[in-house]
Amino acid sequence: MFSLFIKEISAFLSSALGYIAIITFLISTGVFMWFFSGSNNIFDMGESSMKAFFNMAPNVFLFLIPAITMKLFAEEKNKGTIELLFTKPISEIKVVLAKFIAATFLVFISILPSLIYYYSIIKMGNSNIDHAATWGGYIGLLLLGAVFVAIGLFASAITNNQVIAFILSMFLCFIFYLGFSFMSEIISSPFDYFLLKISVFEHYSSLQRGVIDSRDIIYYISIIVFFLFSTSIIIKRR
């Protein structure tokens, strides 16, 4: 499993995709935070906060993570190398886990340089920043990225077409992140409460306020486990 993890990480970093993912994430969030005027601009907000970054990052992930995960299974099935992979003494769930951890690690690497923004805001505001909310936002963002990776793996396992995997992954990520939240506003009680609680946005917003609730953590883990288990079943049947 560890060797497969190293193989996936090496594949990411030896191709342009890994570096494009990191640079795209940093530039797209940075320009809205520091250059483009609007509600997400640090100077227009007039407060020492990473709120603008945490508002923008999930929207970038909706496109970026499906682009990372679309090839993880779809490409191997298209090239016929997946049969060779399963001739090795490793179970389906371990293959899925190795690919999941590798892609999540790439997401972590993408987020890491954004600490420069955090440091800059601290210096600009003379340390007048809500550190608990900031670190809660980072935890929430990493967990949200892991959820999107798990969904992307599931989409990639369904088809051998990378474009279809990308579109399906982006659609499912949007539904879980914002779709259920939107639907809760137009559906009557008690279904609105249920839809709100299965929305990733609801749990992400809670962590972004600096409130580390075990229910939010359990929710994220449950969604990740569900999609990884579903992916392993699909791979096993194929």
C-alpha positions in Angstrom: 0.0 0.0 0.0 2.8 2.4 0.9 4.6 1.7 -2.4 1.4 2.5 -4.3 1.0 5.7 -2.3 4.6 6.7 -3.3 3.9 5.7 -6.9 0.8 8.0 -7.0 2.6 10.9 -5.4 5.5 10.5 -7.8 3.1 10.5 -10.7 1.5 13.7 -9.5 4.8 15.5 -8.9 6.6 14.2 -12.0 3.9 15.5 -14.3 2.6 19.1 -14.7 -0.7 18.3 -13.1 0.5 18.4 -9.5 2.3 21.8 -10.0 -0.6 23.2 -12.0 -3.0 22.3 -9.2 -0.9 24.0 -6.5 -0.2 27.1 -8.6 -3.8 27.4 -9.7 -5.1 27.2 -6.2 -2.8 29.8 -4.8 -3.2 32.3 -7.7 -7.0 32.0 -7.9 -7.5 32.5 -4.2 -4.8 35.1 -4.0 -6.1 37.4 -6.7 -9.5 37.6 -5.1 -8.1 38.2 -1.6 -5.6 40.9 -2.5 -6.3 42.4 -5.9 -9.9 42.1 -7.1 -12.2 44.4 -5.2 -15.3 42.9 -3.7 -16.6 41.2 -0.6 -13.7 38.7 -0.6 -11.0 41.4 -0.8 -9.0 41.8 2.4 -8.8 45.6 2.2 -12.5 46.0 1.3 -13.4 43.8 4.3 -11.5 46.0 6.6 -10.8 43.3 9.1 -7.9 40.9 10.0 -9.4 37.7 8.9 -8.8 34.7 6.7 -12.6 34.5 6.0 -12.1 35.6 2.4 -9.7 32.7 1.7 -12.0 30.1 3.3 -14.9 31.5 1.3 -13.1 31.2 -2.0 -11.1 28.0 -1.5 -14.0 25.5 -1.7 -15.2 27.1 -5.0 -11.7 26.5 -6.5 -11.7 22.9 -5.1 -15.0 22.2 -7.0 -13.0 22.4 -10.2 -9.5 21.6 -9.1 -10.0 18.3 -7.2 -12.1 16.6 -9.9 -9.3 17.5 -12.3 -6.9 15.7 -10.0 -9.0 12.6 -9.3 -10.5 12.1 -12.8 -7.5 10.0 -14.0 -6.9 7.9 -10.9 -9.0 4.9 -12.0 -10.4 6.1 -15.4 -7.0 6.3 -17.0 -5.9 2.9 -15.7 -9.0 1.3 -17.0 -8.7 3.0 -20.3 -5.1 1.9 -20.7 -5.7 -1.6 -19.3 -3.2 -1.2 -16.5 -5.7 -1.8 -13.8 -5.6 -5.5 -14.4 -1.9 -5.5 -13.8 -2.4 -3.5 -10.6 -4.7 -6.2 -9.1 -2.3 -9.0 -9.9 -0.2 -7.7 -7.0 -0.9 -9.0 -3.5 -3.0 -6.0 -2.4 -6.7 -5.8 -1.7 -9.1 -3.4 -3.5 -9.7 -1.3 -0.4 -6.0 -0.8 0.0 -5.6 0.3 -3.6 -8.5 2.8 -3.1 -7.0 4.0 0.2 -3.5 4.5 -1.3 -5.0 6.6 -4.1 -7.2 8.6 -1.7 -4.3 9.4 0.7 -2.0 10.4 -2.2 -4.6 12.8 -3.7 -5.5 14.2 -0.3 -1.8 14.7 0.4 -1.6 16.8 -2.8 -4.5 18.8 -1.6 -2.7 19.4 1.7 0.4 20.5 -0.2 -1.8 22.9 -2.2 -3.2 24.5 1.0 0.1 24.7 2.9 1.6 27.7 1.0 -1.5 29.7 1.9 0.0 30.1 5.4 1.8 33.0 3.8 -1.5 34.8 3.6 -2.1 34.0 7.3 1.3 35.4 8.3 0.8 38.5 6.1 -2.6 39.3 7.7 -1.2 38.8 11.2 1.6 41.4 10.4 -0.8 43.8 8.8 -3.3 43.6 11.7 -0.7 43.6 14.5 -1.7 40.0 15.4 -5.3 41.1 15.7 -6.8 38.0 14.2 -9.1 35.2 15.4 -6.5 32.3 15.5 -9.1 29.7 16.6 -11.4 30.5 13.6 -8.4 30.4 11.3 -7.2 27.0 12.4 -10.8 25.7 12.4 -11.1 27.0 8.9 -8.0 25.1 7.8 -9.2 21.9 9.5 -12.5 22.3 7.7 -10.9 23.0 4.4 -8.7 20.0 4.6 -11.6 17.7 5.5 -13.7 19.3 2.7 -10.9 18.5 0.3 -10.7 14.9 1.5 -14.5 14.6 0.9 -14.1 15.9 -2.6 -11.2 13.5 -3.2 -13.4 10.6 -2.1 -16.2 11.7 -4.4 -13.7 12.1 -7.2 -12.4 8.6 -6.7 -15.9 7.2 -6.8 -16.6 9.1 -10.1 -13.4 7.9 -11.6 -14.2 4.3 -10.7 -17.5 4.4 -12.5 -16.2 5.2 -16.0 -13.0 4.8 -18.1 -13.6 8.3 -19.6 -11.7 11.0 -17.8 -14.0 13.8 -19.1 -17.1 12.0 -17.8 -15.3 11.3 -14.5 -14.5 15.1 -14.2 -18.1 16.2 -14.9 -19.7 13.6 -12.6 -17.2 14.4 -9.8 -17.8 18.2 -10.1 -21.6 17.6 -10.1 -21.6 15.4 -7.0 -19.2 17.7 -5.2 -21.5 20.7 -5.9 -24.5 18.8 -4.7 -22.9 17.8 -1.4 -21.3 21.2 -0.9 -24.1 23.6 -1.9 -26.9 21.6 -3.5 -28.4 20.2 -0.4 -28.2 23.6 1.3 -30.1 25.3 -1.6 -32.7 22.6 -1.5 -33.3 23.0 2.2 -34.4 26.6 1.6 -37.2 25.6 -0.8 -38.4 22.3 0.8 -40.7 22.4 3.8 -40.1 21.0 7.3 -39.0 18.5 8.4 -37.0 17.6 5.3 -35.3 21.0 5.2 -33.5 20.3 8.4 -32.4 16.8 7.2 -31.0 18.3 3.9 -29.2 21.1 5.8 -27.5 18.6 8.1 -26.2 16.5 5.2 -24.9 19.6 3.4 -21.1 19.9 3.6 -21.4 23.7 3.6 -23.2 23.6 6.9 -20.5 21.6 8.7 -17.7 23.6 6.9 -19.2 26.9 8.1 -19.3 25.5 11.7 -15.6 24.7 11.7 -14.8 28.0 10.0 -16.2 29.8 13.1 -13.6 28.0 15.1 -16.1 25.6 16.7 -14.5 22.1 16.6 -17.6 19.9 17.1 -17.2 16.1 17.1 -20.4 15.9 15.1 -18.8 17.8 12.2 -15.8 15.5 12.3 -17.9 12.4 12.4 -20.0 13.7 9.5 -16.9 14.3 7.3 -15.4 10.9 8.2 -18.8 9.2 7.4 -19.0 10.8 3.9 -15.4 9.8 3.2 -15.9 6.2 4.3 -19.1 5.9 2.4 -17.6 6.9 -0.9 -14.4 5.0 -0.4 -16.3 1.8 0.4 -18.6 2.3 -2.6 -15.5 2.8 -4.8 -13.9 -0.4 -3.5 -17.1 -2.3 -4.3 -17.3 -0.9 -7.9 -13.6 -1.8 -8.5 -14.1 -5.3 -7.1 -17.1 -6.0 -9.3 -15.2 -4.7 -12.4 
